[in-house]
Amino acid sequence: MRRKISLLIIAVFVAGLATINHGCSRSPDSDAEEDSINFDLNDPKLKERLGEDDGYAFAVMYGADVHGSLETCG
């Protein structure tokens, strides 16, 4: 009985992984157009919005909901 239950659990787990990995995949016929985003950095409108290059190559974006009080953190 334990062997059957273990086999059932393994089969459900493998089926779940297969569904997650391959369930929403594209068909091979739809690869004609790539969905990547490309920005033209020489566009004058984009240069105006970005401003002058400040030399930084890395930025950290922080945003989250704060649950609780930060006053007791030291």
Stockholm file with secondary structure:
# STOCKHOLM 1.0

chainA/1-74         MRRKISLLIIAVFVAGLATINHGCSRSPDSDAEEDSINFDLNDPKLKERLGEDDGYAFAVMYGADVHGSLETCG
#=GR chainA/1-74 SS CHHHHHHHHHHHHHHHHHHHHHTTCCCGGGTTSCCCCCCCTTCHHHHHHHCSCCSCCCCCCCCCCCCSCSTTCC
#=GC SS_cons        CHHHHHHHHHHHHHHHHHHHHHTTCCCGGGTTSCCCCCCCTTCHHHHHHHCSCCSCCCCCCCCCCCCSCSTTCC
//
